[in-house]
Each structure stands twice: as C-alpha cells, then as structure tokens.
Amino acid sequence: MIKKIISDQEELESLYSIQTLLESGGLLFVTNHNEKIQIPSQILHTITESLFHLLRGRKLLLVPETEFVSTTVAGEILSLPPRSVAALIRGGNLQATMVGNRYSIRLQDVLHYKIMHQS
C-alpha cells in the first residue's frame, strides 16, 4: 500500500527546508562518532528530484529494476484478471518475457502501465 508522505503543514515546511539545503550542495552525513560522509552528487540529485515531486503531491515508489511478477500479481496491481493482463501483453501494451509457458513481467513495467493508463 502506498501511503501519503506529507501529512501536515509542518512536514511540508520541513521538506522545503531540506530541499533548500540539498540545492546548496556539498552536504555531509555526520555520524554519532563525528565521522563525516560526503554525499555523492548523483544521490543529492536523486533526493532533490524526489522532494520536488513529493512537494507537488505526487507519489513516488522505489522499485528494483530486476523484480519480475506473474500475470496474477500484475493483475492484482492493475485490478485486472490474469487473462486480461495476458491480453495486454499479446496486444503489445505491456512488455513481458515468456519463461516456459508463462509470462514474466517487470514490476517496473506494471507500475508504469498503471500510472499511464489507470490514473
């Protein structure tokens, strides 16, 4: 289940403060042993982009690129029966790979389809 991240004005203001800090660049994590860890610029960029979307009320979901699901699981996510998911695949609307006699679908593709077609 995807939960709403921002629940009140105080949290929203905190996110704006974090976004301002991130945009300034050069941030460090400091551990409780005073060890300083530089945050790589690509990670800062990813966090900043994520905050940009969250602050606009958009949902974000972190999904492993390598996770695959069956037509049954894809159907649960899309609120469709597995046969309808198979029809989407055969029609070229959803990418999948045949493994034996069953489809294997990237979870990322299922979620993208859901966003693009069921929002």
C-alpha positions as CSV (number, residue, x, y, z in Angstrom):
1,M,0.0,0.0,0.0
2,I,1.3,3.5,-0.9
3,K,0.8,5.9,1.9
4,K,0.7,9.7,1.8
5,I,4.0,11.1,2.8
6,I,3.1,14.7,3.7
7,S,0.5,14.8,6.5
8,D,0.6,18.3,7.7
9,Q,1.9,21.8,7.0
10,E,4.8,21.4,9.4
11,E,6.1,18.4,7.5
12,L,5.7,20.3,4.2
13,E,7.8,23.2,5.6
14,S,10.4,20.7,6.7
15,L,10.6,19.2,3.2
16,Y,11.0,22.7,1.7
17,S,13.9,23.3,4.2
18,I,15.5,20.0,3.2
19,Q,15.1,20.9,-0.5
20,T,16.8,24.2,0.0
21,L,19.7,22.5,1.8
22,L,20.1,19.9,-0.9
23,E,20.1,22.5,-3.7
24,S,23.0,24.3,-1.9
25,G,25.1,21.2,-2.5
26,G,28.1,19.9,-0.6
27,L,26.2,18.2,2.2
28,L,27.7,15.7,4.6
29,F,26.3,13.0,6.8
30,V,27.8,13.2,10.3
31,T,27.6,10.0,12.4
32,N,27.3,10.0,16.2
33,H,31.0,9.3,16.2
34,N,31.6,12.5,14.3
35,E,32.6,10.6,11.2
36,K,31.8,12.7,8.1
37,I,30.5,11.0,5.0
38,Q,30.3,13.0,1.7
39,I,27.0,12.5,-0.2
40,P,27.7,11.8,-3.9
41,S,26.3,14.4,-6.3
42,Q,24.2,11.8,-8.1
43,I,22.5,10.8,-4.8
44,L,21.9,14.5,-4.0
45,H,20.3,15.0,-7.4
46,T,18.0,12.0,-6.9
47,I,16.9,13.1,-3.5
48,T,16.3,16.7,-4.7
49,E,14.2,15.4,-7.7
50,S,12.3,13.1,-5.3
51,L,11.5,16.0,-3.0
52,F,10.4,18.1,-6.0
53,H,7.8,15.6,-6.8
54,L,6.7,14.9,-3.2
55,L,6.2,18.7,-2.6
56,R,3.8,18.8,-5.5
57,G,1.7,15.9,-4.0
58,R,3.0,13.3,-6.5
59,K,3.5,9.7,-5.4
60,L,6.9,8.0,-5.6
61,L,7.7,4.4,-5.4
62,L,11.2,2.9,-5.2
63,V,11.1,-0.3,-7.3
64,P,14.0,-2.7,-8.0
65,E,14.7,-2.8,-11.8
66,T,15.2,-6.6,-11.7
67,E,12.0,-7.6,-9.9
68,F,9.6,-9.6,-12.1
69,V,6.0,-10.6,-11.4
70,S,3.4,-13.1,-12.8
71,T,0.2,-12.2,-14.7
72,T,-1.6,-13.0,-11.4
73,V,0.4,-10.4,-9.4
74,A,0.3,-7.9,-12.2
75,G,-3.5,-8.4,-12.3
76,E,-3.7,-7.7,-8.6
77,I,-1.8,-4.5,-9.0
78,L,-3.8,-3.4,-12.1
79,S,-7.2,-4.7,-10.7
80,L,-7.5,-7.0,-13.7
81,P,-7.8,-10.7,-14.1
82,P,-4.7,-12.5,-15.2
83,R,-6.2,-13.2,-18.6
84,S,-6.7,-9.5,-19.2
85,V,-3.0,-8.9,-18.3
86,A,-2.0,-11.6,-20.8
87,A,-4.2,-9.9,-23.5
88,L,-2.4,-6.6,-22.8
89,I,0.9,-8.4,-23.3
90,R,-0.2,-10.1,-26.5
91,G,-1.5,-6.8,-27.8
92,G,1.8,-5.1,-27.2
93,N,0.6,-2.8,-24.5
94,L,2.7,-4.4,-21.7
95,Q,6.1,-5.9,-22.1
96,A,6.8,-9.4,-20.8
97,T,9.1,-12.3,-21.3
98,M,8.0,-15.9,-21.8
99,V,9.5,-18.3,-19.2
100,G,8.4,-21.7,-20.1
101,N,4.7,-21.3,-20.8
102,R,4.2,-18.3,-18.5
103,Y,4.8,-14.6,-18.8
104,S,7.3,-12.8,-16.6
105,I,6.7,-9.1,-16.3
106,R,9.0,-6.4,-14.9
107,L,7.3,-4.9,-11.8
108,Q,8.5,-1.5,-13.1
109,D,6.6,-2.0,-16.4
110,V,3.4,-3.0,-14.5
111,L,3.6,0.1,-12.3
112,H,4.4,2.3,-15.3
113,Y,1.3,0.9,-17.1
114,K,-0.8,1.6,-14.1
115,I,0.3,5.2,-13.9
116,M,-0.1,5.9,-17.6
117,H,-3.5,4.1,-18.1
118,Q,-5.3,4.0,-14.8
119,S,-4.7,7.3,-13.1
